């Protein structure tokens, strides 16, 4: 056979294989070989980086719809009393209202649920960064004994017995088989659509719409982005970990070496944070830097929910943090305090409230589909 004939033959075999995949899309040979559903074009806000979307999980209208239902599905938990949304409340920027999350059977965990938005731009997940993909992260709570305390076989049996799900899986993936991988993919697709980018800050600074800060908000913005206050003393020094320039307006240190930080929250850490993943003593007390977007509503704060409200949060940074061998060098006032005036505190609070994205907090695209 000539080389040309061989090439044509291989092309014909490939075409037949792809056609057969679409006709008989069994998970064993076709879970990723063909794209099903209506492609979804994720709109990336101006100034944001490109999203982290795996090639084997393209976003579709049908996949996102399925993921939204699964996000609110209580059958994922052992006693069928909680869902992802139970610890990720939309009105709280998709975090919980308690210091630490409440799992199945009312069991409290040791950490607070992280807020969920702009996840399409993250490259690790959880406070300690133990997971690198959103697909994998979506499955972890199901298996965690302090969260859903369930197993995938039970979950798959329950979803398969529910008449709404097999057709939704078929629409999203080409057939109605329900698998662990597909559950994770669908939830991840939905969570990637949860983009927050329309706060007053965005309109003033990022989008330059002509809207203006009030004098108090402007003063707070200057403190937020300053090591030292031009009027004397310490500035907020917030921008090192939450700076809009370094982080494409995401307000959390993603894609930098400073993703995990010890901010002096404790003098002694019983929860060692990042060190539990790396086994490196230098990582004791380091936790993922969360975004300060929507911080007005994501209280209580920190990995253990130990700071109850916005005034207390500003009070903690005014205190300066506890000294610790691993404390970040940008916590310059640890042990001595920043000694802010009441006016400075009020200005910082006013600026932080400009980061609230009310459109995101009220967007029905992210609300409970079972209540529609």
C-alpha positions as CSV (number, residue, x, y, z in Angstrom):
1,X,0.0,0.0,0.0
2,X,1.2,3.5,-0.8
3,X,1.9,6.0,1.9
4,X,-1.0,8.1,0.6
5,X,-3.3,5.1,0.7
6,X,-2.2,4.3,4.3
7,X,-2.9,7.9,5.4
8,X,-6.4,7.8,3.8
9,X,-7.1,4.5,5.4
10,X,-6.2,5.8,8.9
11,X,-8.4,8.9,8.4
12,X,-11.3,6.7,7.4
13,X,-10.9,4.5,10.5
14,X,-10.7,7.7,12.7
15,X,-14.0,9.0,11.2
16,X,-15.7,5.7,11.7
17,X,-14.5,5.6,15.3
18,X,-15.8,9.1,16.1
19,X,-19.2,8.4,14.5
20,X,-19.5,5.1,16.4
21,X,-18.6,7.1,19.6
22,X,-21.5,9.4,19.0
23,X,-23.9,6.5,18.3
24,X,-22.7,4.3,21.1
25,X,-21.1,6.6,23.7
26,X,-20.3,4.1,26.3
27,X,-18.2,5.4,29.2
28,X,-15.5,2.8,28.5
29,X,-14.6,4.3,25.2
30,X,-16.2,7.6,24.8
31,X,-16.5,9.6,28.0
32,X,-14.1,12.2,26.5
33,X,-13.8,11.4,22.8
34,X,-16.8,13.5,21.8
35,X,-18.4,16.7,23.0
36,X,-22.1,16.6,23.9
37,X,-24.5,19.4,24.5
38,X,-24.6,23.0,23.7
39,X,-21.2,24.7,24.0
40,X,-21.1,27.4,26.7
41,X,-18.9,30.5,26.2
42,X,-17.6,31.6,29.6
43,X,-17.4,35.4,29.6
44,X,-14.1,36.4,31.1
45,X,-14.3,40.0,32.6
46,X,-11.9,42.6,31.3
47,X,-8.6,42.4,33.2
48,X,-9.1,38.9,34.4
49,X,-6.8,36.0,33.4
50,X,-7.8,33.1,31.2
51,X,-9.8,30.4,33.1
52,X,-8.4,27.1,34.0
53,X,-10.8,24.8,32.1
54,X,-9.6,21.2,31.5
55,X,-9.7,20.0,27.9
56,X,-11.6,16.9,29.0
57,X,-14.4,19.0,30.6
58,X,-15.6,21.6,28.1
59,X,-18.4,23.7,29.4
60,X,-21.9,23.1,28.1
61,X,-25.3,24.5,28.9
62,X,-26.5,21.0,29.8
63,X,-23.4,20.3,32.0
64,X,-23.8,23.5,33.9
65,X,-27.5,22.9,34.5
66,X,-26.8,19.4,35.8
67,X,-24.0,20.8,38.0
68,X,-26.4,23.4,39.5
69,X,-28.9,20.7,40.4
70,X,-26.1,18.6,42.0
71,X,-24.8,21.6,43.9
72,X,-28.2,21.8,45.7
73,X,-28.8,18.0,45.9
74,X,-29.1,16.7,49.4
75,X,-29.0,13.1,48.3
76,X,-25.2,13.5,48.1
77,X,-25.0,13.5,51.9
78,X,-25.3,10.3,54.0
79,X,-28.5,11.3,55.8
80,X,-29.8,13.4,52.9
81,X,-30.1,16.6,55.0
82,X,-27.4,18.8,53.4
83,X,-26.0,19.7,50.0
84,X,-23.0,21.8,48.8
85,X,-25.3,24.8,49.2
86,X,-25.9,24.1,52.9
87,X,-22.3,25.4,53.6
88,X,-22.1,27.7,50.6
89,X,-24.9,30.2,51.0
90,X,-25.4,32.6,48.1
91,X,-26.2,35.6,50.4
92,X,-22.9,35.0,52.2
93,X,-20.9,34.9,49.0
94,X,-21.3,31.1,49.0
95,X,-19.7,30.6,52.4
96,X,-21.4,29.5,55.6
97,X,-22.8,31.6,58.4
98,X,-21.2,29.5,61.2
99,X,-17.5,29.7,62.3
100,X,-16.9,26.2,61.0
101,X,-19.1,24.2,58.7
102,X,-21.8,21.9,59.9
103,X,-21.8,18.5,58.2
104,X,-24.2,15.6,58.1
105,X,-25.9,14.7,61.4
106,X,-25.1,18.2,62.7
107,X,-21.4,17.5,63.1
108,X,-19.2,20.6,63.1
109,X,-16.0,20.5,61.1
110,X,-12.7,22.2,62.0
111,X,-12.7,24.8,59.2
112,X,-15.0,27.3,57.7
113,X,-16.2,26.8,54.1
114,X,-14.3,29.0,51.7
115,X,-16.3,31.5,49.6
116,X,-17.1,30.3,46.1
117,X,-16.6,32.7,43.2
118,X,-14.1,33.2,40.4
119,X,-13.0,29.6,40.9
120,X,-12.4,29.3,37.1
121,X,-9.2,31.3,37.8
122,X,-7.8,29.3,40.7
123,X,-5.1,26.6,40.5
124,X,-5.7,25.0,43.9
125,X,-8.5,24.4,46.3
126,X,-9.3,24.2,50.0
127,X,-7.6,26.3,52.7
128,X,-4.5,24.0,52.5
129,X,-4.5,23.7,48.7
130,X,-4.6,19.9,48.9
131,X,-6.4,19.6,45.6
132,X,-5.4,21.0,42.2
133,X,-8.6,20.7,40.1
134,X,-12.1,21.9,40.7
135,X,-13.3,18.5,39.4
136,X,-11.5,16.7,42.2
137,X,-12.5,19.3,44.8
138,X,-16.2,18.7,43.9
139,X,-16.0,15.1,45.0
140,X,-14.1,15.6,48.3
141,X,-17.0,16.8,50.5
142,X,-19.0,13.7,49.6
143,X,-16.4,11.4,51.1
144,X,-15.3,13.6,54.0
145,X,-16.6,12.1,57.3
146,X,-17.0,15.6,58.7
147,X,-19.0,16.8,55.7
148,X,-21.3,14.5,53.7
149,X,-19.8,11.2,55.1
150,X,-21.1,9.2,52.1
151,X,-19.7,6.9,49.5
152,X,-20.0,7.2,45.7
153,X,-21.9,4.0,45.2
154,X,-24.7,5.2,47.4
155,X,-24.8,8.5,45.7
156,X,-24.8,7.0,42.2
157,X,-27.7,4.6,43.2
158,X,-29.7,7.5,44.6
159,X,-29.2,9.7,41.5
160,X,-29.9,6.8,39.2
161,X,-33.2,6.1,40.9
162,X,-34.3,9.8,40.7
163,X,-36.1,10.2,37.4
164,X,-34.7,13.8,36.8
165,X,-31.1,12.8,36.7
166,X,-30.5,10.1,34.0
167,X,-31.9,12.4,31.2
168,X,-29.8,15.2,32.5
169,X,-26.6,13.1,32.5
170,X,-27.5,11.9,29.0
171,X,-27.9,15.5,27.8
172,X,-24.6,16.5,29.3
173,X,-22.4,13.5,28.6
174,X,-24.1,11.5,25.8
175,X,-25.6,8.7,27.8
176,X,-27.4,8.3,31.1
177,X,-24.8,6.5,33.0
178,X,-23.9,8.3,36.3
179,X,-20.3,8.1,37.4
180,X,-18.0,9.7,39.9
181,X,-16.1,11.5,37.2
182,X,-19.2,12.9,35.6
183,X,-20.6,14.2,39.0
184,X,-17.3,16.0,39.6
185,X,-17.3,17.4,36.1
186,X,-20.8,18.8,36.2
187,X,-20.4,20.5,39.6
188,X,-17.1,22.0,38.4
189,X,-18.8,23.3,35.2
190,X,-21.5,25.1,37.3
191,X,-19.0,26.5,39.8
192,X,-16.8,27.9,36.9
193,X,-19.8,30.1,35.9
194,X,-19.8,31.8,39.4
195,X,-17.9,34.9,38.4
196,X,-18.0,38.1,40.6
197,X,-16.9,41.2,38.7
198,X,-19.4,44.0,39.2
199,X,-18.7,45.6,42.5
200,X,-18.5,49.4,42.9
201,X,-14.7,48.9,42.9
202,X,-14.9,47.3,39.5
203,X,-16.9,50.2,38.1
204,X,-14.6,52.8,39.6
205,X,-11.1,51.3,39.1
206,X,-11.3,48.4,36.7
207,X,-13.9,49.5,34.2
208,X,-13.5,53.3,34.6
209,X,-17.2,53.9,34.2
210,X,-17.1,57.4,35.7
211,X,-18.5,56.3,39.0
212,X,-16.5,57.7,41.9
213,X,-15.6,56.7,45.4
214,X,-16.8,58.8,48.3
215,X,-14.0,60.7,50.1
216,X,-14.2,58.0,52.9
217,X,-14.0,55.1,50.4
218,X,-11.1,56.9,48.6
219,X,-9.2,57.3,51.9
220,X,-9.8,53.6,52.6
221,X,-8.5,52.6,49.1
222,X,-5.3,54.6,49.8
223,X,-4.8,52.8,53.1
224,X,-5.5,49.4,51.5
225,X,-2.8,50.0,48.9
226,X,-0.2,51.6,51.1
227,X,2.6,50.2,53.3
228,X,2.6,53.4,55.3
229,X,-0.1,56.1,55.6
230,X,1.0,59.3,53.9
231,X,-0.4,61.1,57.0
232,X,1.9,59.1,59.2
233,X,2.0,55.6,60.7
234,X,1.2,52.2,59.1
235,X,-1.0,51.9,56.1
236,X,-3.3,48.9,55.6
237,X,-0.6,46.9,53.8
238,X,-3.4,44.8,52.5
239,X,-2.3,44.9,48.9
240,X,0.6,42.5,49.3
241,X,-1.7,39.6,49.7
242,X,-4.9,41.1,48.2
243,X,-3.6,43.5,45.6
244,X,-5.6,44.2,42.5
245,X,-2.5,44.7,40.3
246,X,-0.8,41.5,41.1
247,X,-3.9,39.4,40.9
248,X,-5.8,40.7,37.9
249,X,-8.5,42.2,40.2
250,X,-9.3,38.9,41.9
251,X,-8.2,40.2,45.3
252,X,-6.5,36.9,46.4
253,X,-3.0,35.8,45.7
254,X,-3.6,33.3,43.0
255,X,-0.8,32.3,40.6
256,X,1.9,33.7,42.8
257,X,4.4,32.3,45.4
258,X,2.3,34.0,48.0
259,X,-0.7,31.8,47.7
260,X,-0.4,30.4,51.3
261,X,0.3,32.8,54.1
262,X,0.7,32.8,57.9
263,X,-0.9,36.0,58.9
264,X,-0.2,35.7,62.6
265,X,-3.8,34.6,63.4
266,X,-2.4,32.3,66.2
267,X,0.7,32.1,68.3
268,X,0.3,28.3,68.3
269,X,-1.5,26.4,65.5
270,X,-3.4,23.2,66.3
271,X,-4.6,23.2,62.7
272,X,-1.3,23.5,60.8
273,X,-2.8,24.4,57.5
274,X,-0.6,24.0,54.4
275,X,2.0,22.0,56.4
276,X,-0.5,19.1,56.6
277,X,-0.1,18.8,52.9
278,X,3.6,19.5,52.4
279,X,4.9,18.1,55.8
280,X,7.2,21.2,55.8
281,X,7.5,22.9,59.2
282,X,8.0,26.2,57.3
283,X,4.3,25.9,56.2
284,X,2.8,25.6,59.7
285,X,0.1,28.2,60.0
286,X,-0.1,29.0,56.3
287,X,-3.5,29.0,54.7
288,X,-4.8,30.0,51.3
289,X,-5.3,33.7,50.8
290,X,-9.0,34.2,50.2
291,X,-10.4,36.9,48.0
292,X,-11.7,40.0,49.8
293,X,-14.4,40.5,47.2
294,X,-17.8,40.4,48.9
295,X,-16.0,40.5,52.3
296,X,-18.9,42.5,53.7
297,X,-21.0,39.4,53.6
298,X,-18.6,36.5,53.9
299,X,-18.2,36.7,57.7
300,X,-17.1,35.1,60.0
301,X,-13.6,35.2,58.7
302,X,-10.4,33.1,58.7
303,X,-10.0,29.4,58.2
304,X,-11.6,28.7,61.7
305,X,-14.2,31.5,61.6
306,X,-12.6,33.1,64.7
307,X,-13.2,36.7,63.6
308,X,-16.9,37.4,63.7
309,X,-17.4,40.6,61.7
310,X,-15.8,43.3,59.5
311,X,-15.0,45.6,62.4
312,X,-13.3,42.7,64.2
313,X,-11.4,41.9,61.0
314,X,-10.0,45.4,60.8
315,X,-9.3,45.2,64.5
316,X,-7.2,42.1,64.1
317,X,-5.0,43.7,61.5
318,X,-4.8,46.9,63.6
319,X,-3.5,44.6,66.4
320,X,-0.9,43.4,64.0
321,X,-1.1,39.7,64.5
322,X,0.7,37.3,66.8
323,X,4.4,36.7,66.3
324,X,5.2,33.3,64.8
325,X,8.3,31.9,63.2
326,X,6.4,31.5,59.9
327,X,4.6,34.8,59.9
328,X,4.6,36.6,56.6
329,X,7.2,39.5,56.5
330,X,4.4,41.8,55.2
331,X,2.8,41.5,58.7
332,X,5.1,44.3,59.7
333,X,3.1,45.3,62.8
334,X,3.1,41.9,64.5
335,X,3.6,42.4,68.2
336,X,3.4,46.2,68.1
337,X,0.2,47.0,66.4
338,X,-0.7,49.6,63.7
339,X,-2.4,52.0,66.0
340,X,-5.0,53.2,63.5
341,X,-7.4,56.0,64.4
342,X,-11.2,55.4,64.3
343,X,-11.2,57.4,61.1
344,X,-8.7,55.1,59.5
345,X,-10.7,52.0,60.5
346,X,-13.9,53.5,59.2
347,X,-12.2,54.4,55.9
348,X,-10.9,50.8,55.4
349,X,-14.4,49.4,56.2
350,X,-16.0,51.8,53.7
351,X,-13.5,50.8,51.0
352,X,-14.0,47.1,51.7
353,X,-17.7,47.5,51.2
354,X,-17.1,48.8,47.7
355,X,-16.0,45.2,46.9
356,X,-19.5,43.9,47.3
357,X,-21.0,42.6,44.1
358,X,-24.7,42.7,44.7
359,X,-25.5,41.4,41.2
360,X,-23.5,38.2,42.0
361,X,-25.1,37.8,45.4
362,X,-28.6,38.0,43.9
363,X,-28.1,36.3,40.5
364,X,-30.8,33.6,40.0
365,X,-28.5,31.7,37.7
366,X,-26.8,30.5,40.9
367,X,-29.9,30.0,43.1
368,X,-31.6,26.8,44.1
369,X,-33.2,25.2,41.0
370,X,-35.5,23.1,43.1
371,X,-37.3,26.2,44.3
372,X,-38.1,27.6,40.9
